[in-house]
Amino acid sequence: MDLLLSFLFIIITLLFVHVPTSVLAIDEKYQNCSAPVRCGNLQDAGYPFWGGDRPEYCGYPGFRLDCNDNVPEITIADRTYRVLKIDRSSNVVSVAIEDYWDNNCPTNRGNSPLNFTLFDYASDAQNITLYYNCPASSANESIETVLPNRFNCSSDEPNTNVYNYFFITNSGFSSAISAYLGNCDDGVQVSVLGSTIQSIERDPVSVNLTLVLRDGFGLAWKANNNMCDRCQQSNGLCGHDTDTSEFICYCPDQPDPYTCQNPQSDNGLETGAVIGIVAGAAAGIILIVFLFLIIRKRRKIAAQSKTKDLKTPPTSKGTSTTTTNTSLSQSIPSYFSSKSDLERGVRNTYLGAQVFSHTELEQATENFHPSKELGDGGFGTVYHGVLKDGRVVAVKRLYENNIKRVEQFTNEVEILTTLRHPNLVALYGCTSRHSRELLLVYEYIPNGTVADHLHGRNANSGLLPWPVRLSIAVETANALTFLHASDVIHRDVKTNNILLDNNFQVKVADFGLSRLFPTDVTHVSTAPQGTPGYVDPEYYQCYQLTDKSDVYSFGVVLIELISSLEAVDTNRHRHNINLSNMAVSKIQNHELNELVDPSLGFETNSAVRRMVTTVAELAFRCLQQDRDMRPSMQEVLEVLRGIQNEQFGAEKAEVVDISTDDAALLKNTPPPISPDSAAGTDKWVSSSDTSNSSFDFIVKK
């Protein structure tokens, strides 16, 4: 007992010596990051923002705040914004375009780009379009007199017959007004609050454009948000390691990659208070140990007094003990063997997928050498690799190992290990979810993506004639129909996620954003995610995800197959930046010929013109704003199969005289995929119409 008390005394002495040192030695970077950025009305700007007296390592690249004349400003993609407010609970910063703060007609009035790797528009952000220097109308009744949303520039002189207007972006204009606005010198889109849009709609004449633009709009930032939440919950301060470009959690004693191991309270603890707590705890431990020893000693004395009257047991006691020990020793190897087998099993599979070691995949990709990169996605970089068993693979390396990435990682593994389809990419395996990096291993698809062949590095190869494009549409629709039948919504359908093998067979990929969809509900409420240009507008506005969200995205894919244009291109005319808007307008105005890729033979081949027109009509239905007006993926698939069957019938009935040059060309063109090779069942008759469309659709058996 004396020895034990001496031991406790030594431990407590060491604690008292150690505690003051650990408490008083506050990490310098932790102290520096405790100070927020202060400028004007902004007094508490912490992570991810930095600037002024707050060092760069306390923030995140791209979030520097400058204080100009006591006005906080941030620069995003070479555009300067005033910072109006920071809402840490929702990770939203409210900003206004600096150039428009005191001038509706600045010299630098181009569209404001946004770095989508750092920011997304907040849910209440919407766009208005400013039209500059619109000439007087030559119509009998001047059009400008019926356009209420007019504003003036300081440079405008009276009676110059030059006008400026602002409208809610995507407002429905008559053809006359659209033609008139097309003659304006410039048209610029700027973001504003959704409540501002409502005020414009209620009373457009009384709206003060300057005040509208000063109200600004919200931007949701993306700067390791989940990792920062975990760090702050451990009472650490979020930061950025400028040497490794990784997230870091600054703690009072020392930095940690993730969280503080010995968190203090938010305000810190006084040294005396810490010592007092430790001393009190130590005294309590001594008292408990002391009482325990006394009780144990009394029980021992009582037991000894009872055993004095008992007979000595037979000598078999030793044998029994030996037997027991032998039995125990024999069972121990068996136990540990079973446990090892179990651990090996856990390591070798995860949700049914083979688990690879990080070292094995490093070797397969030559330490993720840049020359092995196949491409970058929204969540990671994909590398070409060769496994030890000779399999050629594509290894996706997720950008960050945080809670959100683990969810996407688990989501993709769970979906691809339970679903098998000839038009879905195959998952070979992954690393453990506890690995230092999250890696997914897929079958290698050698022929790139549909986007590569339409408007990327292979755009001029001529390997996507109309029959191949139609097969791509059929097989992609087949894969999505299969997913929807399996209660899965892909949520990121785009040409960059449609891979092609050497036979131009489709392999739909990237299920990180996919959702399992309960069969007993009409929609799932979730924050909009996806790629700009493909996101369902009703999903974006109402936060309600349905299978019709994939239908909308697939409609954009159909238009890309027809036009070879990108879904979003800021180099196009302002009305045509978004391909879906451009396509709807062209189809409604009977200008489909202006949309179709000339290389498809739309003007010269009547069969191609007929099929492309029908596909465009189908895409028009998929792109309806109201999801209830869109067809299901099953119906889309049947319409496309009907078009493809018409193509095959025409090819069999038509006798073509092929010249030598044509024969050589066809030899190098991959044949269309037979519809019988795709998973699916019987053909059926589909007839539908929409009040928003002038087309009737009948697919004959």
C-alpha positions in Angstrom: 0.0 0.0 0.0 2.8 2.4 0.8 4.4 1.6 -2.5 1.2 2.4 -4.3 0.8 5.7 -2.5 4.4 6.6 -3.4 3.7 5.8 -7.0 0.6 8.0 -7.0 2.5 10.8 -5.4 5.1 10.7 -8.2 2.5 10.8 -10.9 0.7 13.8 -9.3 4.0 15.6 -8.9 4.7 15.1 -12.6 1.2 16.4 -13.5 1.7 19.6 -11.4 5.1 20.2 -13.1 3.7 19.5 -16.6 0.4 21.3 -16.5 1.6 24.9 -16.3 4.0 24.3 -19.1 1.4 22.9 -21.5 -1.1 25.6 -20.6 1.3 28.6 -20.8 3.0 27.5 -24.0 0.2 28.6 -26.4 1.0 27.9 -30.0 1.9 31.1 -31.9 -0.2 30.4 -35.0 -3.2 29.6 -32.7 -2.8 33.0 -31.1 -2.5 34.8 -34.5 -5.5 33.0 -35.9 -7.6 34.0 -32.9 -7.8 37.5 -34.3 -10.4 38.0 -37.0 -10.2 40.4 -40.0 -11.7 43.8 -39.0 -12.8 46.3 -41.5 -15.7 48.8 -41.4 -18.9 47.0 -40.3 -17.2 43.7 -40.6 -15.6 42.9 -37.3 -15.5 39.1 -37.0 -14.3 37.6 -40.3 -12.6 34.4 -39.4 -11.8 31.2 -41.4 -11.7 30.9 -44.4 -11.1 34.7 -44.7 -7.7 36.2 -44.1 -5.9 39.5 -44.7 -4.7 42.6 -42.8 -3.3 41.4 -39.4 -4.7 37.9 -40.0 -2.0 35.8 -41.7 -2.6 33.7 -44.9 -2.2 30.4 -43.0 -5.3 31.4 -40.9 -7.5 31.3 -44.0 -7.9 29.5 -47.4 -6.5 30.5 -50.8 -8.9 32.7 -52.7 -10.5 34.3 -49.5 -8.3 37.3 -49.0 -10.1 40.3 -47.7 -8.8 43.8 -48.5 -9.8 46.9 -46.5 -10.0 49.9 -48.9 -11.2 53.1 -47.3 -12.7 51.1 -44.4 -14.7 48.9 -47.0 -14.0 45.1 -46.9 -13.5 43.7 -50.4 -12.8 40.3 -51.9 -11.5 39.5 -55.4 -13.1 36.5 -57.2 -11.9 35.5 -60.7 -10.5 39.0 -61.3 -13.7 40.7 -60.2 -13.9 42.8 -57.0 -16.9 42.5 -54.7 -17.9 44.4 -51.5 -18.4 42.1 -48.6 -21.7 43.1 -46.9 -22.2 40.3 -44.4 -20.8 36.9 -43.4 -23.1 34.2 -42.1 -21.0 31.5 -40.4 -24.0 29.3 -39.6 -24.8 28.8 -43.3 -21.3 29.4 -44.7 -22.7 32.2 -46.9 -21.0 35.6 -47.6 -23.2 38.4 -49.0 -21.4 40.5 -51.6 -22.1 43.3 -54.1 -20.2 44.0 -57.3 -17.9 47.0 -56.6 -18.1 48.4 -60.1 -21.9 48.8 -59.7 -21.9 50.3 -56.2 -22.2 53.9 -57.3 -22.7 53.5 -61.0 -25.3 51.6 -63.0 -23.2 51.9 -66.1 -19.6 51.2 -65.2 -16.8 51.0 -67.8 -16.0 47.4 -66.7 -19.4 45.9 -67.0 -18.8 42.4 -68.3 -20.5 39.3 -66.9 -19.1 38.4 -63.5 -17.3 35.1 -63.5 -17.3 32.8 -60.5 -14.8 30.3 -59.2 -17.0 27.3 -58.7 -14.3 25.4 -56.9 -14.6 27.9 -54.1 -18.1 29.3 -54.3 -21.7 28.4 -55.4 -24.6 30.8 -55.7 -26.7 30.8 -52.5 -30.2 29.5 -52.9 -31.8 33.0 -53.0 -29.4 34.3 -55.7 -31.0 35.0 -59.1 -29.9 36.9 -62.2 -31.1 40.1 -63.9 -29.9 41.3 -67.3 -28.9 44.9 -68.0 -29.3 46.1 -71.6 -27.2 49.1 -72.6 -27.6 51.7 -75.4 -30.7 50.3 -77.0 -31.7 52.5 -80.0 -35.1 54.0 -80.6 -37.5 51.7 -82.2 -38.6 52.3 -85.8 -42.0 50.7 -85.3 -45.1 52.8 -85.6 -45.7 52.5 -81.9 -42.3 52.7 -80.2 -41.5 49.5 -78.4 -39.4 51.3 -75.7 -42.5 53.0 -74.4 -44.0 49.7 -73.2 -40.8 48.5 -71.5 -41.1 49.6 -67.9 -37.7 48.6 -66.5 -35.7 51.6 -67.7 -32.6 53.1 -66.1 -30.3 56.0 -66.9 -26.6 56.3 -67.1 -24.8 59.5 -66.0 -23.4 59.8 -69.5 -26.8 59.7 -71.2 -27.9 63.1 -72.6 -31.5 64.1 -72.9 -33.1 63.4 -76.3 -30.4 61.1 -77.5 -32.9 58.4 -78.2 -30.7 55.8 -76.4 -32.3 53.7 -73.7 -31.2 51.2 -71.0 -33.3 48.4 -69.5 -33.1 45.7 -66.9 -35.1 42.5 -66.8 -35.3 39.2 -64.9 -33.0 36.8 -66.7 -35.0 34.3 -68.8 -38.1 36.5 -68.9 -40.4 35.6 -71.7 -40.2 38.2 -74.4 -42.3 38.5 -77.5 -40.4 38.1 -80.7 -40.6 41.8 -81.4 -39.1 42.8 -78.0 -36.4 40.1 -78.3 -35.4 41.4 -81.7 -35.4 45.0 -80.3 -33.2 44.1 -77.3 -30.9 42.2 -79.7 -29.9 45.6 -81.2 -28.7 46.9 -77.9 -24.9 47.5 -77.6 -24.5 45.3 -74.6 -26.3 42.9 -72.3 -24.8 41.9 -68.9 -26.1 39.4 -66.3 -25.7 40.3 -62.6 -26.8 38.4 -59.6 -29.3 39.8 -57.0 -31.4 38.6 -54.1 -34.5 36.5 -54.8 -36.5 39.0 -52.7 -35.4 41.7 -55.1 -36.7 39.7 -58.0 -40.1 39.7 -56.2 -40.1 43.5 -55.8 -39.2 43.9 -59.5 -42.1 41.6 -60.5 -44.6 43.5 -58.2 -43.7 47.1 -59.3 -41.0 47.3 -62.0 -41.5 51.0 -62.6 -40.7 52.0 -59.0 -37.6 49.8 -58.6 -34.4 51.7 -57.9 -31.7 49.8 -59.8 -28.9 51.3 -57.7 -30.4 50.0 -54.5 -31.1 46.6 -56.1 -27.5 46.2 -57.0 -26.3 47.4 -53.5 -28.4 44.7 -51.8 -26.0 42.3 -53.4 -26.5 38.5 -53.3 -25.2 35.4 -51.4 -22.3 33.1 -52.2 -21.9 29.8 -50.4 -18.3 29.1 -49.8 -16.5 25.7 -50.1 -13.3 25.6 -48.1 -13.0 22.3 -46.3 -16.3 23.2 -44.5 -16.8 19.8 -42.9 -13.2 19.5 -41.7 -13.4 23.0 -40.2 -16.7 22.1 -38.4 -14.9 19.1 -36.7 -11.9 21.3 -35.8 -14.1 24.0 -34.3 -16.1 21.4 -32.3 -12.8 20.4 -30.7 -12.2 24.1 -29.9 -9.5 24.5 -32.5 -9.1 27.2 -35.1 -9.2 26.3 -38.8 -6.3 27.1 -41.1 -4.4 26.2 -44.2 -0.9 24.8 -44.3 0.9 26.9 -46.9 3.7 24.4 -47.2 1.6 21.3 -47.9 -1.6 23.1 -49.2 -3.6 21.0 -46.8 -6.2 21.8 -44.2 -4.9 22.2 -40.7 -6.4 22.6 -37.2 -4.6 25.0 -35.0 -4.8 24.0 -31.3 -3.5 25.7 -28.2 -0.6 23.3 -27.8 0.3 22.4 -31.4 -1.4 22.1 -34.8 -3.2 18.9 -35.8 -4.3 17.7 -39.3 -7.9 17.2 -38.2 -8.9 18.0 -34.6 -7.5 19.1 -31.3 -6.7 16.1 -29.1 -7.0 17.9 -25.7 -9.7 20.6 -26.4 -10.1 23.5 -23.9 -13.1 25.7 -23.5 -13.8 28.4 -26.0 -12.3 31.1 -23.8 -9.4 28.9 -22.5 -8.7 27.9 -18.9 -6.7 29.9 -16.4 -3.5 28.1 -15.4 -4.6 28.1 -11.8 -8.0 26.7 -12.7 -6.3 23.8 -14.6 -4.0 23.1 -11.7 -6.9 23.2 -9.3 -8.9 20.8 -11.4 -6.0 18.4 -11.7 -5.2 18.6 -8.0 -8.8 18.0 -7.1 -9.0 15.0 -9.4 -5.7 13.6 -8.0 -6.9 14.0 -4.4 -10.2 12.2 -5.3 -8.2 9.4 -6.9 -6.0 9.0 -3.8 -9.1 8.9 -1.6 -10.8 6.2 -3.8 -7.7 4.1 -4.0 -7.2 4.4 -0.2 -10.8 3.3 0.5 -10.5 0.4 -2.0 -7.3 -0.9 -0.3 -8.9 -0.8 3.1 -12.0 -2.7 1.9 -9.8 -5.2 0.1 -7.7 -5.8 3.2 -10.7 -6.4 5.4 -12.2 -8.9 2.9 -8.9 -10.7 2.8 -8.8 -11.0 6.6 -12.4 -12.2 6.6 -11.6 -14.8 4.0 -8.6 -16.1 5.8 -10.6 -16.6 9.0 -13.2 -18.6 7.1 -10.7 -20.9 5.4 -9.1 -22.0 8.7 -12.0 -24.5 9.3 -12.0 -25.9 5.8 -10.3 -29.2 4.8 -7.4 -29.1 2.4 -8.6 -30.1 -1.1 -7.2 -33.2 -2.8 -4.0 -33.1 -4.9 -6.1 -33.2 -8.0 -6.2 -29.4 -7.6 -2.9 -29.1 -9.3 -4.0 -31.4 -12.1 -7.2 -29.5 -12.5 -5.3 -26.2 -12.6 -2.9 -27.7 -15.2 -5.8 -28.9 -17.2 -7.5 -25.6 -17.1 -4.4 -23.8 -18.1 -3.7 -26.2 -20.9 -7.2 -25.9 -22.1 -6.9 -22.1 -22.0 -3.6 -22.1 -23.7 -4.9 -24.4 -26.5 -7.9 -22.1 -27.0 -5.9 -18.9 -27.2 -4.2 -19.7 -30.6 -7.5 -20.8 -32.0 -9.2 -17.5 -30.8 -6.5 -15.3 -32.3 -6.5 -17.2 -35.5 -10.2 -16.7 -35.9 -9.8 -13.0 -35.1 -7.0 -12.6 -37.6 -9.1 -14.3 -40.3 -11.9 -12.0 -39.5 -9.7 -8.9 -39.7 -8.3 -10.1 -43.0 -11.8 -10.6 -44.3 -12.7 -7.0 -43.3 -9.6 -5.7 -44.9 -10.1 -7.6 -48.1 -13.7 -6.5 -48.8 -15.7 -3.3 -48.1 -19.4 -3.3 -49.0 -18.7 -6.2 -51.3 -15.8 -4.5 -53.1 -12.2 -5.7 -53.0 -10.0 -3.5 -50.8 -6.6 -2.5 -52.2 -3.8 -1.1 -50.1 -2.6 2.4 -50.8 0.9 1.2 -51.5 -0.4 -1.2 -54.2 -2.3 1.6 -56.0 0.7 3.9 -55.7 2.8 1.3 -57.5 0.1 0.7 -60.1 0.0 4.4 -61.0 3.8 5.1 -60.6 3.1 7.2 -57.4 0.3 9.0 -59.2 2.6 10.4 -61.8 1.2 13.4 -63.7 1.8 11.5 -67.0 -0.7 8.9 -65.8 -3.6 11.4 -65.4 -6.6 10.6 -67.4 -8.7 13.7 -66.4 -10.0 15.7 -63.5 -13.6 15.5 -62.2 -15.6 17.5 -59.7 -14.3 15.4 -56.8 -11.0 13.9 -57.8 -8.3 13.1 -60.4 -8.4 9.8 -62.4 -5.1 8.0 -63.1 -4.2 5.1 -65.5 -2.8 2.1 -63.7 -1.8 -1.5 -64.1 -2.4 -3.9 -61.1 0.0 -6.7 -60.2 -2.3 -9.2 -61.7 -2.1 -7.3 -65.1 -5.5 -5.7 -65.0 -5.5 -2.2 -66.6 -7.5 0.1 -64.3 -8.6 3.7 -63.8 -7.9 4.9 -60.2 -9.9 7.9 -58.9 -8.1 9.8 -56.2 -10.6 11.9 -54.2 -9.4 15.5 -53.5 -10.0 15.5 -49.7 -10.5 12.9 -47.0 -13.3 14.5 -45.1 -16.7 13.5 -44.0 -18.4 14.6 -47.2 -15.9 12.7 -49.4 -16.3 9.6 -47.2 -20.1 9.8 -47.8 -19.6 10.1 -51.6 -16.9 7.3 -51.5 -19.3 5.0 -49.6 -22.2 6.0 -51.8 -20.4 5.1 -55.0 -19.0 1.8 -53.7 -22.5 0.8 -52.4 -24.2 1.5 -55.7 -21.6 0.0 -58.0 -21.2 -3.2 -56.0 -24.9 -3.9 -55.9 -25.8 -2.9 -59.5 -24.5 -4.6 -62.6 -25.4 -3.5 -66.2 -23.5 -3.5 -69.5 -23.8 0.3 -69.7 -22.5 1.0 -66.2 -18.8 1.3 -65.5 -17.5 -1.7 -63.3 -15.9 -1.1 -59.9 -13.0 -3.4 -59.2 -12.4 -2.2 -55.6 -11.3 0.6 -53.4 -9.0 1.5 -50.4 -10.3 1.3 -46.9 -12.5 4.2 -45.9 -9.9 4.8 -43.1 -7.0 5.0 -45.6 -5.0 8.2 -45.7 -6.5 8.7 -49.2 -9.8 7.6 -50.6 -9.2 5.7 -53.9 -11.7 4.0 -56.2 -10.5 1.4 -58.7 -12.6 1.0 -62.0 -12.3 -0.9 -65.2 -10.3 1.2 -67.6 -12.4 2.5 -70.5 -9.9 3.5 -73.2 -11.9 5.7 -75.6 -12.4 8.8 -73.4 -15.8 10.5 -72.8 -18.6 11.6 -75.1 -17.6 15.2 -74.2 -14.1 14.5 -75.5 -15.5 13.4 -78.9 -18.1 16.2 -79.2 -16.2 19.3 -78.2 -13.0 18.1 -76.5 -9.6 16.8 -77.6 -11.2 14.3 -80.2 -13.8 16.7 -81.5 -12.4 16.7 -85.1 -11.8 13.0 -85.3 -15.0 12.4 -87.3 -15.7 9.2 -85.2 -19.2 10.2 -84.1 -21.5 10.1 -87.2 -25.2 10.1 -86.5 -25.7 6.3 -86.1 -23.1 6.2 -83.3 -24.5 9.3 -81.6 -28.0 7.7 -81.7 -26.5 4.5 -80.2 -24.9 6.5 -77.4 -28.2 8.2 -76.6 -30.0 4.8 -76.6 -27.4 3.1 -74.3 -27.2 6.0 -71.9 -31.0 6.1 -71.6 -30.9 2.3 -71.1 -28.5 2.7 -68.2 -30.5 5.5 -66.6 -33.7 3.6 -67.0 -32.1 0.7 -65.2 -30.9 3.0 -62.4 -34.4 4.4 -61.9 -35.9 1.0 -61.9 -33.4 0.2 -59.1 -34.5 3.3 -57.1 -31.2 5.2 -57.8 -31.0 8.8 -59.1 -27.7 9.5 -60.8 -27.9 13.3 -60.1 -24.8 14.2 -62.3 -25.8 13.1 -65.8 -23.5 14.8 -68.3 -21.3 14.0 -71.3 -18.2 14.0 -69.2 -19.6 11.1 -67.2 -20.5 9.0 -70.2 -17.4 6.9 -71.1 -16.9 5.1 -74.4 -15.0 1.8 -75.0 -13.2 1.0 -78.2 -16.5 -0.2 -79.8 -18.1 3.1 -78.7 -20.3 1.3 -76.2 -21.5 3.5 -73.4 -20.3 3.1 -69.8 -22.0 5.6 -67.4 -19.7 6.6 -64.6 -19.3 8.8 -61.5 -22.0 7.9 -58.9 -20.6 10.1 -56.0 -23.7 12.3 -56.0 -26.2 9.5 -56.7 -29.1 9.0 -54.3 -31.0 5.9 -53.3 -34.7 6.9 -53.9 -37.4 5.5 -51.6 -40.2 3.9 -53.5 -42.9 5.3 -51.3 -42.2 9.0 -51.8 -42.6 11.5 -54.7 -39.3 13.4 -54.1 -36.3 13.8 -51.8 -35.6 17.2 -50.3 -31.9 17.9 -50.6 -29.6 20.8 -51.5 -29.1 21.1 -55.3 -25.9 19.5 -56.5 -24.6 18.8 -59.9 -22.9 20.5 -62.8 -24.0 24.0 -64.1 -25.9 23.7 -67.4 -27.3 20.2 -66.5 -29.1 20.9 -63.2 -32.9 20.6 -63.2 -34.2 24.2 -62.7 -37.1 23.0 -60.6 -34.7 21.0 -58.4 -32.5 24.1 -58.1 -35.5 26.3 -57.1 -37.5 23.9 -54.9 -34.8 21.6 -53.5 -36.9 18.6 -54.5 -34.9 15.8 -56.3 -36.9 13.4 -58.4 -36.1 10.9 -61.2 -37.2 13.7 -63.6 -34.1 15.6 -62.6 -32.0 13.0 -64.5 -34.4 13.3 -67.4 -33.7 17.1 -67.6 -29.9 16.5 -67.6 -30.3 13.8 -70.2 -32.2 16.3 -72.4 -29.1 18.5 -72.3 -27.0 15.5 -73.3 -29.3 14.9 -76.3 -28.9 18.5 -77.4 -25.1 18.1 -77.1 -25.3 15.0 -79.3 -27.2 16.9 -81.9 -25.2 20.1 -81.8 -21.7 19.2 -80.6 -21.9 22.3 -78.4 -21.0 22.5 -74.7 -23.7 22.8 -72.1 -22.3 26.1 -70.9 -20.1 28.4 -73.0 -19.6 32.0 -71.9 -18.1 32.8 -75.3 -21.5 32.4 -76.9 -24.1 35.2 -77.2 -25.5 36.1 -73.8 -28.9 34.5 -74.7 -27.1 31.3 -75.7 -24.6 30.8 -72.9 -26.8 28.0 -71.5 -27.3 25.4 -74.2 -30.7 24.2 -72.9 -32.1 27.7 -73.1 -30.6 28.1 -76.6 -32.1 24.7 -77.7 -35.6 25.5 -76.5 -35.6 28.8 -78.2 -34.3 27.4 -81.5 -36.8 24.6 -81.5 -39.7 26.9 -80.6 -38.8 29.3 -83.4 -38.4 26.5 -86.0 -34.6 27.2 -86.2 -33.4 23.7 -85.5 -31.1 23.8 -88.6 -29.1 26.5 -86.8 -28.5 24.2 -83.8 -27.5 20.9 -85.5 -23.9 20.0 -86.1 -23.4 20.5 -89.9 -21.2 17.3 -90.1 -24.3 15.1 -89.4 -25.8 15.7 -92.9 -29.0 17.4 -91.6 -29.4 19.5 -94.7 -28.5 16.8 -97.2 -29.8 13.5 -95.8 -33.6 13.3 -95.4 -33.4 10.3 -93.1 -30.9 12.0 -90.8 -33.0 15.2 -90.8 -36.1 13.2 -89.8 -34.3 11.3 -87.0 -32.5 14.4 -85.6 -35.8 16.4 -85.6 -37.5 13.6 -83.6 -34.6 13.5 -81.1 -34.7 17.3 -80.8 -38.5 17.1 -80.1 -37.8 14.5 -77.4 -35.1 16.7 -75.9 -37.5 19.6 -75.9 -39.9 17.5 -73.8 -37.1 16.6 -71.4 -36.1 20.2 -70.9 -39.5 21.4 -69.8 -39.3 23.7 -66.7 -42.2 21.8 -65.0 -41.0 18.3 -64.2 -44.5 16.8 -64.5 -44.4 17.7 -68.2 -41.2 15.7 -68.8 -41.4 12.0 -69.9 -40.0 9.2 -67.7 -36.6 7.7 -68.6 -38.5 4.5 -69.7 -40.5 6.5 -72.2 -37.4 8.3 -73.4 -35.7 5.0 -74.0 -38.6 3.6 -76.0 -38.8 6.7 -78.2 -35.1 6.5 -78.9 -35.3 2.8 -79.7 -38.2 3.5 -82.0 -36.0 6.1 -83.8 -33.1 3.6 -84.0 -35.4 0.9 -85.3 -36.5 3.3 -88.0 -32.9 3.9 -88.9 -32.2 0.1 -89.2 -35.3 -0.4 -91.3 -34.2 2.4 -93.6 -30.8 1.0 -94.0 -32.1 -2.4 -94.9 -34.6 -1.0 -97.4 -32.3 1.5 -99.1 -29.8 0.4 -101.8 -26.7 2.7 -101.6 -24.0 2.9 -104.2 -20.8 3.2 -102.2 -17.8 4.5 -103.9 -14.3 3.3 -103.1 -13.6 6.3 -100.9 -16.9 5.9 -99.1 -16.1 2.3 -98.4 -12.8 3.2 -96.9 -14.4 5.7 -94.7 -17.1 3.3 -93.5 -14.4 0.7 -92.7 -12.9 3.1 -90.1 -16.3 4.1 -88.6 -17.5 2.0 -85.7 -20.7 0.2 -86.4 -23.8 1.3 -84.4 -24.6 -0.9 -81.4 -27.5 -3.2 -81.9 -30.5 -2.4 -79.7 -30.7 -6.1 -78.9 -27.3 -5.9 -77.1 -28.6 -3.5 -74.5 -30.5 -4.6 -71.5 -34.2 -4.0 -72.0 -37.4 -5.7 -72.9 -40.3 -5.5 -75.3 -41.2 -2.5 -77.5 -44.4 -0.7 -76.7 -46.5 2.1 -78.1 -46.0 5.6 -76.5 -48.2 8.6 -77.2 -48.0 11.8 -75.2 -48.3 15.6 -75.6 -47.6 18.7 -73.6 -49.3 22.0 -73.5 -45.8 23.7 -73.6 -44.9 22.0 -76.9 -46.3 22.0 -80.4 -45.1 18.5 -81.0 -47.1 15.2 -80.9 -45.1 12.0 -80.3 -46.1 8.6 -81.6 -43.7 5.7 -81.6 -45.0 2.9 -83.8 -44.4 -0.7 -82.8 
